[in-house]
């Protein structure tokens, strides 16, 4: 009886060992398969385009100073008319021109400040702004500002708030094509990596589209813009 029980125990032990071995094989196979699926490559694709600005914002500001307030305000009115005549002569329409309210400062009424350094009590300024889609017309008129100078209108242009701005507003029209190009370029990079690593490129695991950026091509041509976007794609790798 003891021998029979001993034999049964051996057989049972053999089955248990075989089962554990098979379970270990399956578990190991599952880990290998999981790790295989986890093999990925991340690639970035760039799309860049140069476009022309389609809106120009051009502030034209001039300053005056005088000790007589009436003379100062009359001078602002007279020179504003000269600027308007200049703009109309250069082809700008009334709906493209905005005349801002003149600003006048009484230096003697100021409690704080640098004092009356220029010797005049009153200082005034006026800004006339062009908002136009005629980019070349704006650029051409900017080169003719010397005509105003010859008439005694000194136009300020060094301050940040008087610099002309050139904008590109057609981003939505070129977005789809640029996203497609950036995605295609990212895939080309991923495919090359897969070939170099003796792997095959699988499906996309994750995709991220970066933000579009619009910048001047360079400081000398602000009317030409560079549009840029980067797409980041993560692919599975297979053997």
C-alpha positions in Angstrom: 0.0 0.0 0.0 2.8 2.4 0.9 4.5 1.6 -2.4 1.3 2.4 -4.3 0.9 5.7 -2.5 4.5 6.5 -3.1 4.0 5.9 -6.8 0.9 8.0 -7.0 2.7 10.8 -5.3 5.6 10.6 -7.8 3.1 10.8 -10.7 1.3 13.7 -9.1 4.6 15.5 -8.6 5.6 14.9 -12.1 2.3 16.4 -13.4 2.7 19.4 -11.1 6.3 20.0 -12.3 5.1 19.8 -15.9 2.3 22.2 -15.3 4.5 24.7 -13.6 7.0 24.4 -16.5 4.2 25.0 -19.0 2.9 27.9 -17.0 6.3 29.4 -16.8 6.7 29.1 -20.6 3.4 30.8 -21.2 4.2 33.6 -18.8 7.6 34.1 -20.3 6.0 34.2 -23.8 3.5 36.7 -22.6 6.2 39.0 -21.3 8.2 38.8 -24.5 5.1 39.6 -26.5 4.3 42.6 -24.2 7.8 43.9 -24.6 7.6 43.5 -28.3 4.5 45.6 -28.5 6.2 48.2 -26.3 9.0 48.8 -28.8 8.4 52.2 -30.3 10.2 55.0 -32.1 9.3 58.7 -31.8 9.9 61.0 -34.8 9.4 64.6 -35.5 8.4 66.1 -38.8 8.7 69.8 -39.8 6.8 71.8 -42.3 7.8 75.4 -43.2 6.4 77.9 -45.6 7.1 81.5 -46.6 4.0 83.6 -47.1 3.3 87.2 -47.8 1.6 89.3 -45.2 -2.0 90.2 -46.1 -2.7 93.0 -43.6 -0.7 96.1 -42.8 -1.1 98.3 -39.7 0.8 101.6 -40.0 0.6 104.2 -37.3 1.9 107.7 -38.4 2.6 109.9 -35.4 3.9 113.5 -35.3 4.8 115.7 -32.3 4.5 119.4 -31.8 5.5 121.8 -28.9 4.6 125.4 -28.2 4.0 127.8 -25.4 0.6 128.9 -26.8 -2.1 126.2 -26.5 -4.1 127.7 -29.4 -1.1 127.7 -31.7 -0.4 124.1 -30.7 -3.9 122.8 -31.4 -4.1 124.7 -34.7 -0.7 123.2 -35.7 -1.9 119.7 -34.9 -5.0 120.2 -37.0 -3.1 121.7 -39.9 -0.5 118.9 -40.0 -3.1 116.2 -39.6 -4.7 117.5 -42.8 -1.3 117.3 -44.5 -0.9 113.7 -43.5 -4.4 112.9 -44.7 -3.7 114.5 -48.1 -0.4 112.5 -48.3 -2.2 109.3 -47.7 -5.1 110.0 -50.1 -2.5 110.9 -52.7 -0.9 107.5 -52.2 -4.2 105.7 -53.0 -5.5 105.0 -49.5 -9.3 105.1 -49.0 -11.2 106.8 -46.2 -12.2 103.4 -44.6 -8.5 102.5 -44.4 -7.6 105.6 -42.4 -8.3 106.2 -38.7 -7.5 109.6 -37.1 -6.8 109.3 -33.4 -7.7 112.0 -30.9 -4.8 114.4 -30.3 -2.9 114.3 -27.0 -1.8 117.5 -25.3 0.4 117.7 -22.2 0.8 120.8 -20.0 4.2 120.4 -18.5 3.6 123.1 -15.9 0.6 121.1 -14.6 2.7 118.0 -14.1 3.8 117.4 -10.5 6.3 114.8 -11.4 8.5 114.3 -14.4 11.8 115.4 -15.9 10.9 119.1 -16.0 10.4 121.3 -19.1 13.5 120.2 -20.9 12.6 121.5 -24.4 11.5 125.0 -23.2 7.9 124.7 -24.3 5.0 124.5 -21.9 2.7 122.4 -24.1 3.5 119.3 -26.0 1.1 117.6 -28.3 0.9 114.6 -30.6 -1.4 113.0 -33.1 -1.6 109.5 -34.6 -3.2 108.6 -37.9 -3.3 104.9 -38.5 -3.6 102.9 -41.8 -5.2 99.5 -41.7 -5.0 98.1 -45.2 -4.7 94.9 -47.2 -2.6 96.8 -49.8 0.8 95.7 -48.6 2.7 97.0 -51.5 0.9 100.3 -51.3 1.9 100.7 -47.7 5.5 99.8 -48.3 5.7 102.3 -51.2 4.1 105.1 -49.2 6.6 104.5 -46.4 9.5 105.3 -48.8 7.8 108.6 -49.6 7.6 110.0 -46.0 10.3 112.4 -47.0 7.6 114.3 -48.8 6.0 115.1 -45.5 9.3 116.1 -44.0 9.7 118.6 -46.8 6.4 120.2 -45.7 7.5 120.4 -42.0 5.8 117.2 -40.7 8.3 115.2 -38.8 7.0 111.7 -38.4 8.1 109.6 -35.5 9.1 106.0 -36.2 11.5 104.9 -33.6 9.1 104.0 -30.8 7.7 100.6 -30.5 4.1 101.7 -30.7 4.7 103.6 -34.0 6.3 100.7 -35.9 4.4 99.3 -38.8 3.0 95.8 -38.4 2.6 93.3 -41.2 0.2 90.4 -40.4 -0.7 87.1 -42.0 -4.3 86.1 -41.4 -4.6 83.1 -43.8 -3.3 80.4 -41.5 -6.5 78.3 -41.7 -6.1 78.0 -45.5 -2.7 76.4 -45.3 -3.0 74.4 -42.1 -4.3 71.1 -43.6 -1.5 70.9 -46.2 1.2 71.8 -43.6 0.0 69.2 -41.1 0.0 66.6 -43.9 3.5 67.5 -44.9 4.8 67.5 -41.3 3.2 64.1 -40.7 4.7 62.7 -43.9 8.1 63.9 -42.9 7.9 62.4 -39.5 7.0 59.0 -41.0 10.0 59.2 -43.3 12.3 59.7 -40.3 10.6 56.8 -38.5 10.9 54.5 -41.5 14.6 55.1 -41.8 15.1 54.4 -38.1 13.2 51.1 -38.5 15.3 50.1 -41.5 18.5 50.9 -39.7 17.4 48.8 -36.7 16.3 45.8 -38.8 12.7 46.4 -37.8 9.4 47.2 -39.5 7.3 50.2 -38.8 3.9 49.4 -37.3 0.9 51.5 -36.5 0.9 54.9 -34.8 0.8 54.7 -31.0 0.5 58.4 -30.3 0.5 61.6 -32.4 1.0 65.2 -31.3 0.6 68.3 -33.4 2.7 71.3 -32.2 1.6 74.9 -32.3 1.9 76.9 -35.5 4.3 79.8 -35.3 4.3 82.9 -37.6 7.5 85.0 -37.5 9.2 87.5 -39.8 11.5 85.9 -42.3 14.1 88.5 -41.2 14.3 92.0 -39.7 14.5 93.6 -43.1 11.5 92.0 -44.7 8.7 92.0 -42.0 6.1 91.7 -44.8 7.3 88.2 -45.6 6.4 85.6 -42.9 7.7 82.2 -42.1 5.0 79.7 -40.9 6.3 76.7 -39.1 4.7 73.6 -37.4 6.2 70.4 -36.0 4.3 67.1 -35.8 5.5 64.4 -33.3 4.5 60.8 -34.0 5.2 57.6 -32.0 5.1 54.3 -34.0 5.3 50.7 -32.9 8.2 48.7 -34.1 7.8 45.0 -35.2 10.2 42.4 -36.3 
